[in-house]
Amino acid sequence: MTQRVLTGITTTGTLHLGNYVGAVRRAIAASRAPGVESFFFMADYHALIKCDEPDRIEASRLQIAATWLAAGLDTSRVVFYRQSDIPEIPELTWLLTCVTSKGQMNRAHAYKASVDANLAAGEDADAGVTMGLYSYPILMAADILMFNAHRVPVGKDQVQHIEMARDVAQRFNHLFGRGEDFFVLPEASIDEEMELLPGLDGRKMSKSYDNVIPLFEGGSKALKDAIARIVTDSKLPGEPKEPEGSHLVQIYDAFATPAQREAFRAALRAGLAWGEAKQQLFELIEAEIGPMRARYDALMAEPERIETILMEGAARARALAAPLLQRLREAVGLRRFQPLQAKAAPQAKAKSALPVFKQYREADGQFYFKLNAADGGLLLQSQGFAQGREAGQWVARLKKEGVAALAQAPVQRAEGVAEAQLHEALQALQAAESQD
């Protein structure tokens, strides 16, 4: 079974070396695994919660998109899009908001942290809290459920949001599913061995600590200058140095082969100067990052190329989102008005003249169904399904909803069959179904 994996990137800044090692490189490698369908999106609606600087958000969207593409994201294998290019997401957010309790939102970590900080400062509990911050988990749930992702790679601080998405999905399925589950229940994917790259001072690499090593910004000079500022001990050239516990060595390990790691440790224990060690670290990182930086610079010089890629990704994403949202609209009652059905003929007479659905399995292992007229002529033929249950669910919908379900059904009209003839057959089945 194909597993859908969804990754969002908030567009409020630029990515540094720690982001590349801890997230970008690993996610791109995972997207190449067999049996995985990956979705990567620019979370620019989320960015509006944190940032009210339009120019910064615009620049960040371009820089981050260019970074992922330069790092090797294969858009022929993954769906890569901007959140704001998918109008179905905010509409789904509202549908989910209407089934989400305020009490659940009150327990969200980000909101509780803001309340605690306000109270500690003697402020009103909700001072500075926007509805964007408060409702953030619902938008995140919509991002995930819109594409029915099975797995969402997150840090431990985001696990609660995945649990909330599961709760909201279950509630919606229960209220409106009528035996059908619209949403997959997503699972948080936490990599316990994920590399958290240390910064210049040994703490976690973070812009809030001002200890980052730039990824592409400033070119190779900025990379070299940052590496030169990595804090080391005071051992002189020629003195043995202990590699274990050194954050310079940890950074080296993130880019080195096992043989390179062993040789680097041996050289340090033999007295390699820290200055020379930093030069070797720069050369090692530059060998991997340099070609990517060249691709990044080329992309940044032609933003229209990135725009085209993202719009193609949005089209692929919407091809999945629009049909699901239409089904959800139908489920909650936002349906197009249909002509009132004429009173059904007496049951015995109707049954003798009713069209018939038939389900079957072909030699290819796929399940199919077809609709035959009362005289046996073929009216409608389905596509193949991996599970018989899926075929059965569509048959049930077509019987119950008639023409209203036809637009979304994975079927095609038989050759020579008029649309009016097919509609008449479905209306007859729907009328019979309503009498049962």
N, C-alpha and C positions, 0 to 999 in steps of 0.2 A: 504494500500500500504506500502511495506517495505521501510524504509528510510535508505539510506546509510550515515554513519557518518565516517569521516576520520580524524585521529589525527596523526601528525608527531612530533617526538622528536629529536631535534638536538643533535648529539653525540660529544660534546666538553667538557664535564665535568661530575661531579656526581650530583645526585639529593639531595636536602636538605629537611628539614621538610616543608618548605614553598611550594616547588614543590609538595610534597606529598598531602598536604591539598588542595592547589589551583588547582591542575591539575590531579595527578595520581588517588587519591581516588575518585574524582568526575567522571572522565572519565570511570573508571572501573565500578562504580555503574550504569552509564548511559548505558554501553554496555549490561547490563543485562535486560534492558527494553524490553518488547515485541514489535515486529514490527521494530526492529532496527538491521541493519547489520553493524557491526563496523570494521573498518580497522585501525590498529595501525602500524606505521612504524618507523624504525630507520632512521632518515634523515642524513645519513652519506655523501651523496654527498653535502648537504648543509653545513656540518661541514667543508669541504675542503675550503669553502669560507672564513671561519673565522680562521682556524687553519692550520699551516703547520708543525705540529709535529705528525708524523705517530704513534709513540708509545702512545701518548695521545689519539689520535682518536681510536686506537685499544682498549686501556683500557676502554675508555668511552663507546664504543659500548657494550662491555661485561658487564660492571657495570650497565648501564641503562637497558639493556635487563633483567638482573637478578633482578633488582629492580622492574620492572613491573610484572614479573612473581611471585616474592615473595609477592608482594602486592595483588595478587589474580586475575591477568588477566587470563581469561579462554580461552585458545587457541582453544578449541573445539567450542566456540561460536563466536570468532573473528578471523580475518585474521591478523596475526602478522608477519612482515617481515622486512628485511633490504632493503632500497631503492636501494642499489648497487647490489642486487641480481635480480633485475627486469630490464633486458636490454631494454625492451620496453619503459621504462621511458625516457632515454636519446634520443632514436629515436623519441619519441613523442615530446620531448622538441625541437628538430630541426624542425619538421613539424610546430609546433606552432611558433617558432622563425621566420619562413619564412612568417608568416602572421601578425606579430606584428610590429607596427610602432616604429621607434626610438623615435619619439616624446613622445609616451606613456611611454617608458622606462625612458626618461629624467625627467618625473614627479614623478617617484617612490621615496617614502620618504627616503629610506636608501641611495640612490644615491644622492639625493638633500642635505641630511644632511652631507655627505662626502664633497660635493662641497662647501657648506657653511663653513664648518670647514677649508677647505684648503684656501679659499679666506680670511677668518678671520686671518689666520696665514701667509698671504702673499705668499702662495704657488700657483702653477699652479692648476687650478680648478680640474683637474683629477689626481692629484698626489696620488699615492698609490691605485687608483681605478682599480681593476681587472675586467675582463669581467664576472667573476663569481659573483661579487657583483652587477655589472650593470644588468646582465641578470637573477639574482636571482628570480624575480617574474615569469619568464617564466617557470623555473624549478618547481616552486611551483604550477603553473597552470597545468603542466603536471602531477604532483603527484595527483592532485585532479581530473582532467578530465580523467586520465587513468582508473579510477574506477567509473567514473560518480557519485561522491559523491553528495548527496543532501545538506548535512550540514557539515560545517567545524568549529569546536569550535576554536575561536581565541580571542586574546586580541584586544582592540580597535586599537592598533598600526598596526595590521595586516589586518584590514578591507579593506584597499585600495588594497591589493594583491588579495583578493577574488573578488573584483569588476573588477580588471584587468583580472582575470581568466574568469569571465563572458564575458567580452568584447572580449577576444581572442576566446572563444568558439563560440560566436555568429558570429564572422567574419569567422571562419572556416566553420561553418554550412552553412552560406550564400554562401561562395565561392564554396564549394564542395558537399553540401548536396543534391542538386537536389530534394528538397522537403522533404528530410529526415534529422532529427537532429541526428548527431552522438553523441553530447555531451549534457548532462543535464547542466542547468545553476545553479551553486552552490550558496548556501546562507551562509553568515557568521552567526555563532551562538555565540552570546555574552551573557554570564551569568552576568547580572548586580549585582547579589547577590553573585558572586564568592568571596570566602574568600581569601583575601590577607593577609597572616600571617605577623605580624610585626616581625622584627628581635630583636636582643639583645638590641639595642638602641632605639627601637620604630619606626624606619623607616621601609619601606618595606624590607622584608628579601631578601637579594641579596648578592651574592659573591663579587660583585663590591663594596659593603659597608663593607665587612668583618664583617658581623653581623649575620651569619647564624647559625642555630642549625642543626647539622648533622643528617641525617636520619639513615644510617647504619654504616657509617665509624666510626671506633674507638670503636664500641660496646657501651654497656650501660654506661661505664665510660665517654666516650666522650659526650654522651647525658647529663648525670648528670652534668658534668663540664660546659657545655655550658649553661644549665638552671641556674646554680649558678651565671653566669655572667650577667643575665638579669638585666637591670637597673631598680631600683625602687626608691621610694622617701625615705626620711630619718626617717620616722615614726618608733618608737621603739616598741618592743614587748609589747603588752597590750594597745597600743594606737589605737584608731579606724582608719581604713584606708578606703579610698574611692575607691571602685572597678571600677567605671565607669571612662573610660579614661586610665586605666592601661593596658599596653600592655601585662603584664604577665597574666592578666585576659582574655584578648582577645585570647591568645594562649590556655589557659585552656578551654575556651568556644569551641574551635575547636575540642576538643576531649571528652567533657563532655556531659552527658544527661541533660535535663532541670532541673531535681531534683538536680543533682550534681552542676550545675551552681548556683542555688539558695542557696544551703548550703555553697558553697565556698564564695559567696558574704556576706552571713550572718556572717561567721566566720571572714572574714576580718574586717567587721564593728565592730565586738566584740573584735578586738585586736589581731587576729592571726598574729604571727611574719612572716616577709617576708621569713626568712629562712625555716620555716615550710611550708609556702605556696609553696615555690619552691620545697620542697621535695614531697608535694602532687601532684604538677604538673608533676614532674618526674615519680612518680608512675603511674599516669593516662596515660601518653604518653607511658611509657614502657609496660603497659598492652596491648596496641594495637600494638606497634611497635616490641616488643620483639619477638613474634612468627614469624613475618615476617623476622626479622633479622636472625633468625635461618635458615629459608628457603633460604634466600639470601646467607648466608655463605655456605650452602650445594651446591647451584647452582654454586657459584664462585669456589668451589673446583672441580667441574666437568663441565668445559666449553663445553665439547662435548655434554652434554645434551641440553644446550642452542643452540648450533649449529644445532642439529637435529630438535629442535622445530622451529627455524628460517627457515631452509631449507624446512620443511613441509609447513610453512606459505608461503614461496616464490613460492612453487609449486601451491598452491591454488590461489595465486595472479596472477601468470602467466597464469593459466587456464582461467582467465578472461581477462587479458591484451593482450595476443597473438591474439585471434580472433578479438578484436576491432582494434588492430594495423593493422592487415591484411586488414580489411575493409577500414581503413584510407589510407593505401598504394594504394589500388585499386582506392580510390576516387581521389587521387592526380595524378594518372597516373603511379604509380610504379607497373605496372601489368606484369604478365608473358605473353609472346607472344603466341597468339592463331593461329591455322591454319586459312587461309582465307576461308570464307564460300563460297560455290558454289552459283551461282546465283539462286535465288529462282524460283521455278516453277511458272507458271501463277497463279495468286491469287485465282481464282475460284477453280482450281484443288487442290491447296495447302490447302485451307480451308476445302475441303471435306475430307481430309486425316489427318488433324492435331490432335494431342493429345489435351486433354482438362483438365484444372485445375478446380477443384470444391472446393468451400469454404462452410463450414457448422459449426453448433454449436451442441455439444453433450449434453446429459442430465446432465453431470458434470459441465455445465456452461462454459467449455473451447471452444475456437474456433480452428478449424482444416482446413487443406486443403489437397487435394490429387491430383495426376496426373494420369489420365486414358489415355490409348492408344486410337487410333481412333476406335478400335473395342470394347472399353469398359473395357478392362483388366486393373487392377491396376498396375501402374508402381512405384509410389512413395507415401509415407504417411508421413505427418508432425507430430510433437509433438503438444501438446495442448498449446494454448496461452491465456493469461488473457484477451486480447483485440483483437477484430476482425481486428482492424487497423494493428496490428503486422503481422497477417496472410496475410493480403492483401499486405503489403509491401514486404514480402518474395516472394509471387506469382509474383509481379511486377519485382523483381530482377531476379528471375529465368527465366522469359520470356525475359527480356532484356539482361541479361548477360550469360544465358545458363549455360554451364558446369563450367565456371569461378566462378559462385556463389555457385556451388553445395557443395564444400568443407566446406563452412561456414554455410550452411543451416541446420537448426534443423530438419532433415528429415531422413528417412531410406528407402532403396530400398525394394520393395515388394519381397516376397519370390518367387524364381524361375526366377526373372528378371535379365538378364545379364547386366553388366555395359555398354557394347557397345549399347545395345538396349535402355537403359535410355539416354545415351549421344546422340544417334540419335534423340530421341524424343525432347530433349531440344534444340538441334541444329535446328530442324525444327521449333520449336516455336520461337527461336531467329531470324531466317531468316524471318519468317512471321512478327515478331514485327518490324524488321528494314524496312520492306516495307510499314508499316502503316504510 
